[in-house]
């Protein structure tokens, strides 16, 4: 028999600016507890250390809105996740790692008697500066899905995670110690995520037919206002996705995803300022299923809300 518990929105706990914060749940009738410690390593990296003990299985319903890459490593126990938005089930066992890009989630977590692990939330600015390939390889899914699992397997960095969980130091030495372990884990895992595509890119050679196809793909993005996803674009110009991504970087010094986003945003901006269409209609024109995802992307690209441009229309009152 399991105990069901509904957890309030965890975004405030995760996003709060305080350097250290503890989150403790004590279950009724002395069933058990969850203790989570948070430490802000930098403005872009947050570290979590969690320990769960219980006499029964615990089922927790939780919601969260956080934009960033989350690395979770389970050091002991078994944890089952049910993503209620994507309708997916994932089981983590001892020494497993799960890496996901999260916009938001509605998750049911089933904890089995005892577990402990670490988590790292890495925000977009850090990723874009240091590991932009992760965004480029999964740009469409990151823009449109509430969350995206990038890895779910036995961790190669379990020794680092254990050292991080069981830091033998205190004070400033402790801070230096855990920061070094965290950066090493992030580096190892992000390099692992991007190395596959890089190895393939090194073997790619572009023929004249490929170059013609790449220029045709660029014209589709710039002039047709179709804004296809990478898979559809590669089929339209008869070139595989790897060559498409590699060729754009080689010939145009950008990625197809970045170019598509640029022309989506420019067209949307034009419509917001001069057309009679609503934000919802414009978001559909440029390929967004959900208006909120379009709004978030527009704000990130231009630093202004779409409705502020609508207010500039001459007939607006």
C-alpha positions in Angstrom: 0.0 0.0 0.0 1.3 3.4 -0.9 0.7 6.9 0.6 -0.4 9.6 -1.8 0.8 13.2 -1.4 0.3 16.3 -3.4 3.2 18.7 -3.6 2.7 22.4 -4.2 4.4 24.1 -7.1 8.2 23.7 -6.5 9.2 26.6 -8.7 9.7 29.1 -5.9 11.9 26.7 -4.0 14.0 26.0 -7.0 14.2 29.6 -8.3 14.6 31.5 -5.0 17.7 33.5 -4.9 18.8 32.4 -1.5 22.1 30.6 -1.6 21.0 27.7 0.6 17.5 26.4 1.3 16.2 23.2 2.8 12.9 21.6 1.8 11.5 19.0 4.3 8.4 16.9 4.0 7.4 14.9 7.1 4.6 12.5 6.3 1.8 11.8 8.8 1.8 8.9 11.3 5.6 8.8 11.2 5.5 7.2 7.8 8.8 8.9 6.8 10.3 12.0 5.4 11.9 13.7 2.4 14.8 16.1 3.0 16.1 18.2 0.1 19.0 20.6 0.4 19.6 23.3 -2.2 22.7 25.3 -2.9 23.2 28.0 -5.5 26.6 27.4 -7.1 26.2 30.3 -9.5 23.4 32.3 -11.1 23.1 29.6 -13.7 23.7 26.4 -11.6 21.7 25.0 -8.7 22.7 21.9 -6.7 20.2 19.6 -4.9 20.8 16.8 -2.5 17.9 14.7 -1.5 17.3 11.8 0.9 14.0 9.8 1.3 13.1 7.3 4.0 9.7 5.7 4.6 8.0 2.7 5.9 5.7 2.6 2.9 5.9 3.5 -0.8 5.1 7.2 -1.3 3.4 8.6 -4.4 3.9 12.3 -4.9 2.1 14.6 -7.4 4.1 17.7 -8.2 4.1 20.5 -10.7 7.0 22.8 -11.8 7.9 25.5 -14.3 11.6 25.9 -14.8 13.5 26.5 -18.0 16.8 24.6 -18.0 18.6 21.3 -18.2 18.2 19.0 -15.2 20.7 16.2 -14.4 19.5 13.7 -11.8 21.6 10.9 -10.5 20.1 8.2 -8.2 22.7 6.9 -5.7 20.4 4.4 -4.0 16.9 3.0 -4.2 14.3 2.9 -7.0 12.2 5.8 -8.3 9.4 5.6 -10.8 8.3 8.7 -12.7 5.0 9.2 -14.5 5.0 12.3 -16.7 1.3 13.3 -16.7 1.8 15.8 -19.6 3.7 13.5 -22.0 2.1 10.3 -20.8 5.5 8.6 -20.3 6.8 6.3 -17.5 10.5 6.1 -16.5 12.1 4.0 -13.8 15.5 4.9 -12.3 17.5 2.4 -10.3 20.6 2.7 -8.2 23.4 4.4 -10.2 21.1 5.6 -13.0 21.1 9.1 -14.5 18.3 11.0 -16.1 19.0 14.2 -18.1 16.0 16.3 -19.2 15.4 19.7 -20.6 12.4 21.1 -18.6 10.0 23.9 -19.5 7.4 22.6 -17.2 6.2 19.3 -15.8 3.3 17.6 -14.0 4.9 14.6 -12.5 3.8 11.6 -10.3 6.8 10.2 -8.5 6.7 6.9 -6.7 9.4 6.4 -4.1 10.2 3.0 -2.7 11.1 2.9 1.0 14.5 4.5 0.7 16.4 6.5 -1.9 18.9 9.2 -2.2 20.5 11.2 -5.0 21.7 14.5 -6.4 20.3 16.9 -8.9 21.7 19.8 -10.9 19.6 22.5 -12.6 21.6 24.3 -15.4 20.0 27.4 -16.8 19.8 28.4 -20.4 22.5 31.1 -20.3 25.2 28.7 -19.2 24.1 26.1 -21.8 24.0 28.6 -24.6 27.5 30.0 -23.8 29.2 26.6 -23.3 27.1 23.8 -24.9 25.0 25.4 -27.6 25.0 22.1 -29.6 22.5 20.7 -27.1 20.0 23.4 -28.1 20.8 23.1 -31.8 20.3 19.3 -31.9 17.0 19.4 -30.1 15.7 23.0 -30.9 12.2 22.1 -32.1 11.4 19.7 -29.2 12.8 22.1 -26.6 10.6 24.9 -28.0 7.4 22.9 -28.2 7.5 20.2 -25.6 7.0 20.7 -21.8 10.0 18.5 -21.2 12.5 16.4 -23.2 14.5 13.4 -21.8 18.0 13.4 -23.4 19.5 10.5 -21.4 18.3 7.7 -19.2 21.0 5.1 -18.4 23.6 3.9 -15.9 25.7 6.9 -15.0 29.4 7.0 -15.9 30.0 9.7 -13.3 28.6 7.8 -10.3 31.9 8.2 -8.4 31.7 12.0 -8.7 28.1 12.0 -7.6 28.9 9.9 -4.5 31.8 12.3 -3.7 29.5 15.2 -4.1 26.8 13.7 -1.9 29.3 12.8 0.8 31.6 15.8 0.9 34.0 15.4 3.8 34.6 19.2 4.1 33.0 22.2 5.7 33.0 25.9 5.1 34.9 27.4 2.2 36.7 24.2 1.5 33.4 22.4 1.2 32.2 25.0 -1.3 35.3 24.7 -3.5 35.1 20.9 -3.3 31.5 20.6 -4.4 31.8 23.3 -7.1 34.7 21.4 -8.7 32.7 18.1 -8.7 29.6 19.8 -10.1 31.5 21.4 -12.9 33.2 18.1 -13.7 29.8 16.2 -13.9 28.3 18.9 -16.1 31.3 18.9 -18.4 31.4 15.1 -18.7 27.6 14.7 -19.3 27.2 17.6 -21.7 30.3 16.6 -23.8 28.8 13.1 -23.9 25.5 14.5 -25.2 27.2 16.5 -28.0 30.1 14.1 -28.9 27.9 11.8 -31.0 27.0 14.5 -33.5 30.5 15.9 -33.6 32.0 12.5 -34.5 29.5 12.1 -37.3 30.2 15.7 -38.6 33.9 14.9 -38.9 33.1 12.3 -41.6 30.8 14.4 -43.6 31.8 15.8 -47.1 29.6 18.1 -49.1 29.1 17.5 -52.8 27.8 20.1 -55.3 24.4 18.5 -55.1 24.5 18.9 -51.3 25.5 22.6 -51.6 22.6 23.2 -54.0 20.2 21.5 -51.6 21.5 23.6 -48.6 21.0 26.8 -50.5 17.5 25.6 -51.4 16.8 24.9 -47.8 18.0 28.4 -46.9 15.6 29.9 -49.5 12.7 27.9 -48.1 13.3 29.3 -44.6 13.9 32.9 -45.7 11.2 33.3 -48.4 8.3 30.8 -48.2 7.1 31.5 -44.6 6.6 27.7 -44.2 9.0 27.3 -41.2 9.3 23.5 -41.4 10.9 21.4 -38.7 14.4 20.0 -39.4 13.0 16.6 -40.5 10.5 18.1 -43.0 13.1 20.5 -44.3 15.6 17.8 -45.0 13.0 15.8 -46.9 12.0 18.8 -49.0 15.5 19.3 -50.2 16.5 15.6 -50.3 19.4 15.8 -47.9 19.8 13.9 -44.6 19.5 15.8 -41.3 23.2 15.4 -40.4 24.3 17.0 -43.6 21.7 19.7 -43.3 23.0 20.7 -39.8 26.6 20.3 -40.7 26.2 22.2 -44.0 24.4 25.1 -42.5 27.2 25.6 -40.0 29.8 25.2 -42.7 28.2 27.4 -45.4 26.1 29.9 -43.4 27.8 29.9 -40.0 24.5 29.1 -38.3 22.2 26.2 -37.7 18.9 25.5 -39.5 17.1 25.7 -36.2 18.6 29.1 -35.5 17.7 30.4 -39.0 14.2 29.1 -38.8 13.7 30.8 -35.4 15.1 34.1 -36.7 12.7 34.3 -39.6 9.8 33.0 -37.5 10.4 35.8 -35.1 10.9 38.5 -37.7 7.7 37.6 -39.5 5.8 37.4 -36.2 7.1 40.9 -35.3 6.0 42.3 -38.6 2.5 40.8 -38.2 2.2 42.0 -34.6 3.0 45.6 -35.6 1.0 45.9 -38.8 -1.6 43.2 -39.2 -5.1 42.7 -37.7 -4.3 39.2 -36.5 -4.3 38.2 -32.8 -1.3 36.8 -30.9 -2.9 33.4 -31.0 -3.3 33.5 -34.8 0.2 34.8 -35.3 1.7 32.1 -33.1 -0.1 29.5 -35.3 1.2 31.1 -38.5 4.8 30.7 -37.3 4.3 27.1 -36.2 3.6 27.2 -32.5 0.8 25.0 -31.2 0.7 26.8 -27.9 0.5 30.6 -27.6 2.5 30.7 -24.4 5.4 28.9 -26.0 5.4 31.5 -28.8 5.2 34.3 -26.2 8.2 32.9 -24.3 10.3 32.5 -27.4 9.4 36.0 -28.6 10.3 37.6 -25.3 13.6 35.7 -25.2 14.4 36.7 -28.8 13.4 40.4 -28.8 13.2 41.2 -25.1 9.7 42.5 -25.4 6.2 41.0 -25.0 4.1 40.5 -28.2 1.2 42.5 -26.8 3.4 45.5 -26.5 3.9 45.5 -30.2 0.1 45.1 -30.8 -0.4 48.3 -28.8 1.7 50.1 -31.4 -0.8 49.4 -34.1 -2.3 52.6 -35.4 -5.9 51.5 -34.8 -5.2 50.1 -31.4 -7.2 51.8 -28.6 
